[in-house]
Amino acid sequence: MMDSSVTRKGGGKNYRNGALVFVLEPKKGAHDFGITGVTSEYFLLDGYGMSHHSFPSFTECTVDFRMEWDELLCGGVGVDDLGAGGEKFSTPEVSRQIHLSKPVIAFATSKTAASLPSLPKGTILLDSPEFESLLVPCSSSPSHDGFVPAEVFQNDTAAILYSSGTTGRVKGVELTHRNFVAAIAGVHAVREARPSPAVTLCVVPFFHVYGFVLCIREVALGGSLVVAAGKSLDSILGAVEESKVTHLAVAPPSVVGMVKSAAAEKYDLRSLEAVLCGGAPVANSVIERFKQRFPNISLLQAYGLTETTAGITRTIGLNESRVAGANGRLTGYLLAIYGFTAGYVGDKEATAATIDSEGWLRTGDICYFSSEGLLFCVDRMKELIKYKGYQVAPAELEDILISHPAILDAAVIPYPDEDAGQVPAAFVVRQPGSTINDSRIMDFVAEQVAPYKKIRRVFYIDSIPKNATGKVLRKDLIKFASGLASKL
């Protein structure tokens, strides 16, 4: 529960400890909400007769921040119809998520409620007066005398989040209270003392583990969390200026935008100390350009999985990690940590394939350790291109392609070939006005890689399909390319 009696000055704004701040429009003022956890708990447990083993379902995760925050307070299941950044989920996908998590109550808006089945406790509309009862200032929160909070144990399920589904069918990832406690404690153990608490702007969606954990963590550790209504670069940078943000949490497309857009010149970003980026890789060329343009802002990349609750680039405490294989490179990465999933809901086969009998979690990533003991993630094992017995990592080729000044964005996929099995094929988004062609693109890559890694086909596209956290939806591109191949 938030403490409304203590205020402090963070980054030039007076916010409560653990304040949640919503910037509706840049330069139009911010709204400081102190929503108590006990209000939501009373609302659901007492008002609706739910137990702590019951799960609510959510059908919209847009700039309607009211739902996002209550999702966190309730330990809810993120079953989203519309994700931040415009990521649409089909009705079958929503139905599958509901089937997996078996929610007893739903939170929806008037326009999304019709997509939900009938649930035991019904559906609460976020745009209704009933839900407004949750949005009360800390100073006026009801005491709920006589209300007894639910008894919760560390191994109880706290949330069911969903895997990104970029390499296969979406799975429901069961995360316990221990997972989240471990994630928060790990950061607390290594975070350096600050003269004033951090003010963090979260741009990534809360239904994703990145945003979910970040929100809980920052409030739990006494920082302020700012949520901008808009997802455009102007909205993001405007919120940084308005709330004197010290830490900005984004997906890779926002980092690319900061590097390539002139929008950054319009805003005062002097308060910004670090940009946190996760969900997908950032090209080396983008990192170098970021350093040149923003020399006083750190760019911090995190590698993690929904299954691990938090970033797993460096082990801390009693956690262990190892790379499977004799040479320590281009092999699977395994983890034994306190913060990973209890398993996949309703999918014992997938759980057994991911977590072995000794408690090691197979991440499915190709990783290696440097001589300094730092972990580097090369690519997903499932996404490797098999060319004449060689393994080609798409991320390496994408990094090279994006470094070309005439290329705005790119993605690489396996393309079927009768002789080689698969060949690397590139989907390219050209810069406005660019006339770069297939041969120039192929030659540019060929100059920098071994012969077996050469790009063999090029397709042009208006934009690369990505999910809300910036992961390339490679399976969509593969399907598109397969359709083209069938017409040849």
N, C-alpha and C positions, 0 to 999 in steps of 0.2 A: 504494500500500500504506500502511496506517495505521501511524503511529509509536506504539508502545506504551510508549516510554521517557519520554515527556513527558506530564505531567498538568498541568492548570490548573483554576482555579476559575472557572466560568462561571455567572453568575446564581445563585450560592449553592450549586451542586453541583460536586463534583470530577469532571470528565470529561476523557478524553484529547483531545488535539487531533484533530479529525475523528471524534469519538465518535458512535456511533449508539445512542440510548437508547430503550428501549421501556418505556412506562408501561402495565402490564397492567391495573391498577385504581387509581383515584385513592386516595391516602393509604395504599396498600399497598406502596409502594416501587417503585423503578425498577431496571431491569436494564441494565447498561452492556455492550454487546457490541463487541468489537474483531475484526471479521471481515476477514481479509486478502484482498486481491484475488488474490494469487498462489495462495491455496488453491483458489479457484474456477477460475482459469485452469489450474492443474495438473490439477484434477479433470476438466475438460472436454477440454483439449487433449491431455494425456498419457493420462489414464485412459480416455478415450473415443475417442481418435484423431481428434478434430475439428480442423479448420483454422480460422484466424481469419475465413474467409469463410463458416463454418457458422453457422446461426442456431438457437437453441433456441426452443421455443414454450412459453407458459405458459397454463394453463387455469383458474387461479383467482387472484384478487387480492382477498382479503378481509383480515381482521385477522390472517391468518397471515403475519406480517411476515417470516418466514424466506424465503418465496418472493420477496416484494417486493424485499428487499435483494439477494438473489442475482441477481434480474433485472437490477439495476443493475450489479453487478459483472461479469456476463457479457456486458453489452451486448446483452441479450436482446430478443426480439420480444414485445410484450405482446398475447397472444391470450387474452382473458379471458372466462371463462364467468360469473363473478360479480364485479362491480366493487364497490369501496368505496361504501357508501351503498345497496347493494342493487340496483344496476343489472344486470339480467339480459341476457345475450346469447343469442339463439336458436341452435340447432344450425346452421341455414344461415349465420348470420353468422359463427360460429366457423369453419365449413368454408370460407367465402370468405376469411377472414383467413389461414388455413393455406394455401389455394391460392395466395394472393398472395405470401406470404413464403417458402414452401417450406422449412419448418424441418426439421432432421435429427434433433432430439431434443426431447422434451417434458418439462415439469415439470407435474405434476398432483397432485391428492389422490386418495384412494381413491374418493371419490364422483364425481369429474369425469373420471377417466381413461377411462371407457367411451365418452365422447363424442369421443375422438380417434381418428383413423385410425392405421394402423401406420406408424411412421416408421423411417428407416434405423438410428438409434441407440437406438430404443426410447423408453420413458417412465420417468422417475424420479419416484417418489412422494414428495411432501414430508413425508408422515407415516410415512416408513420410516426404519429405522436407516441406510440407505445415505446418505440426505441429511443426517443428523445429523453426518456427518463434516465437513461444511462449517462447522458452527457451533462453532468453536474459539476460545478467547481468544487475543489477540495474543501473549501471553507463551508460549503452548504451540504456536504454529503450527509445522508441520513445515518444515524448511529446503528439502526437495526438491532436494538436491544434484545437480548435473548437469542439472537441468531448464532448457531454453532457452526463454524467453518468445517468443511469436510476434512477428514484425516487422509493425508496423502503420503505415500511412501516413495522413496527414490526410484524403485523399480516399476512404479506404476507408469502407464503410458501417458505422456504429456501432450503429444501431438502426433498426427499422422500427416506427413508431408509427402509430396509425390516427386518421384525421379523425373528428370527433364524429358525422358523419352526420346532423346536424340539418336540413340542407336537401337531402339527396340520399343516394346510396349511399356507404357507408364506403369510403375509399381508403387504401391503404398508403403512408405518407409515409416516404421514404428519407432518413435523416439521417446525415451523415458525422461523423467525429471532428472535422473542422474546425468543423462547426456547434456542437458542444458546447464546444470550446476557445474559440470566439468568444463564446459566451454567457457563459462563466465569466470570460474576460478583460474583457469589457465591463463586468460588474459590478465586477470588481476595480479597473478604472480610475476608476470614479466613486464607489465606496464610501468613506465617510469613516472615518478612524481611530477606533477605540473603545478605551476603557480596559480592556475585557475582551471576548473573543470572544462573538459572538451565540449564543444558544440558541434554535433555531427548531423550533417544533412544526408538523409537516406533516400536515394533515388530508385534503388532496386525494389522489386515487389516484395511484399511481406509474405506472400504465399510461397516464396522460394526460401530455402534454408538460409541463404546469405542475408536477406533482409529480416527474416524472422529472428535469427539469433542476434543480429546487430541491434535490433530494437530492444530486445530483452536485456542484452548486455549493457548497452549505454545507460539505460534507465537504472538498472541494478547497481551499476558502478558510480552513480551520482552525476552522470553527464546529462546534457540536454540533447534531445533528438528533434531535428527539424524535418518536416515532411512538406515538400513543395507540391502544390496541386498540379502544376504543369510538368510535363516530361521533356519539353523542348530545351535546347541548350540555353536559350535566353531565360526561361523560367528557372533553370537550375542555377545559373550564375547570378541571376537577380536575387535568388534566395540566399546565396552565399554572401552577397553584399548586404542584404537587408538584415540578416540575423548574425552577421559577423562569424560565419561558420569557420571552424578550425579544421574539421575533417569531413571530406566529401566521399561518400560511398556510392560507386557507380558501376556500370557494366562497361565493357570495352568500347561500344559505340560512342559513349560520352567522352571517353579519353581521346578517341580519334577526332571527335568534333572539336574539342578544346585545342587540339593541335592544328587542325586544318581550317577552322572557321575564324572569321574576324570578330565574332561575337565577344570573345574574351577581352578585347580592347575596350569594350564599353562599360565594364564593371570593375569595381574596386575589390580586388581579390587579395589584398594584403593580409587579411586575417587567416587565410587558408594556409595550413601547415602541411597537409598531406591529402593525397587522393588515394583512396582504397579501391582497388579494382579486382573483381573476381567474376566467376561464372564462365569465363572463356579466356583463352590466351590473348595477350597483346603483342603485336608484332614488334620485333626489335627496332625496326625503323621508326615506329611510332614512339617507342620509349625514348630513343635518342632525340627525336624532335621535341618531345615533351620536356626533356631536360634542358634543351636549348631555349625553349620559349618560356619555361617557368623554372628558372634555376633555384628559386627559393622554396619550391613546393616539392615534397617527396612524393614519388609514385610508388605505391606499395601493392604488389600483386600477391594474391592468395590462391592457393590450390586446395581444393577440398571437394567433398561429395555430400549429397543429402544424407547419405548413410553415416558420415562421420561427424555430423552436426556442425563442425567448424573447420577452419583451415588446418591442413596437416603437413605443411611444408617443412616444419622443424619440430622434432619431438621434444616434449617437456615432461617434467615430473617422472612418473613411473611408466609412461607410455613407451612402446617399442615400435620399431618399423624395420623392414628389411626388403631388399630387392631380390626376388627369386631368380636363381640362375648363377652360373659360375663366373661369368664375366662382369656381372653387375651393371650391364647396359642392355637396352632394348629387350627387357624382360619384365615380368609382372611385378607390381609393387604390392606388398602385404603390410597390414597394420595390426597391432594388438594394443588397443587403447581403451580408456574408460568411456570415451565419448561416442562410440559408434552404435549403430542401430541394434535393436533387439531382433530385427528380422523384417521380412516383407509380409504385410498383412494378407492372409489368405493364400500364401504362395510358399509352401514349405520347400518345394523343389528349388526355387530361386534363392531362398535363404541358405539352403545347404550348399548351393553352388558358389555362394559368396563368402560364407563364414565356415571355415573348416572345423574339424573336431578339436583342434588345439586352440581355438579362439582367434585365429588370424583371419582378417578380412581381406579378401582379394579385391583390389580397387578396379582392376581391368585396365589400368594405365601402364604405359611404357615409361619407366623412370630410370634415373641413375643418380648416384651420389658423386659429387665432385670431391677433389682431394681435400677440400676444406670441410667436408661433411655436409654440404648443402644439397638438398634434393632438387633435381630438375625433372620436370614432367615433359616428355617428348610428344606423346599423343595417346589416343585411345587404342587399345589392342584391336578392338572390333573395326576400327576405321583404317587400319593399315591396308595399303594397296599391295597386292601380291603380283609382282612383275617378274616372270621367269624365275621364280624361286627367291627373288629378292623381296625385302620388305621396305616399302616407301611410306614415310610419315607425311600425311597431307599438310600438317601444320608447318613443316619446314618449307614446303613449296609455297604455301600461302604467305609466309613471312617474306619470302623473296619477291613474290608478285606485288604485294602491297607496297614494297619499297620503291617501285617504279613510279616516277612522278606523273605518268599518264594514266595510272590505274587508281581508282578510288577505293575499290574493295574487290576481294577475290575469295574463292573457295575451290578446293580441289577434291575430286572424288575418284573412285575406281571406275573405269569404263571397260566393258567387256571387249576382249580381243581374242580372236581364234588362235593366234600363235603364242601370244605372251600370257594369256589368261586374263590379265587386267593391265591397263595402262593408265597413268595419271592424266586426268582431264581437268581442265580449269574452266570455271565459270568466272567471268570477268565483268566488273562494272567500270566502264571507262570514265575518266574525268570529263566534265562538260567541255565539249569542243575537241576532245581527243580523237585522233584518227588512227591510233595504234592498231595494228593488225595481227593476225595469227603468227606469221613468221617472226615478227619483231618480238612478240611475247615469248615464243618458244626459244628464240635465240638468246634472249635476256636471261632466261632461267638456265639454259644449257651451259652458259658461260660460268655458272656458279655451282653446278652440281655434277655428280658422277653420271655417266651415260644412262644408267638404269633408272635414274630419277627424272629424266627429261619429261616435260609436258608434251603429250602426243596429240591432244585435241584441245580446242578452245571454243567455248560457247560464250556469247555475250548476253547479258541480262541487266534489267533495270536496277535490281537490288538483290542482295543475297538474303534468302530467307533465314531468319534467326529467331530464337525464342526471346523471352523477356529479359534474360540475363546475357544476351549476346552470343549464345552458342549457335553455331551454324547448323541448320536443319539439313544435314547432309542426305538423309534418307529422302527428303523431298526433291533434292537435286538429282539423286540417283534415279528416282522414279521418272523425273522429267527427261533425263538423258536417255533412259531406257525407251521412252516413247519416241524420241528422235531416232534412236538406233533401229527401231522396228519399221520406220518409214524409209530407211535407206535401202 
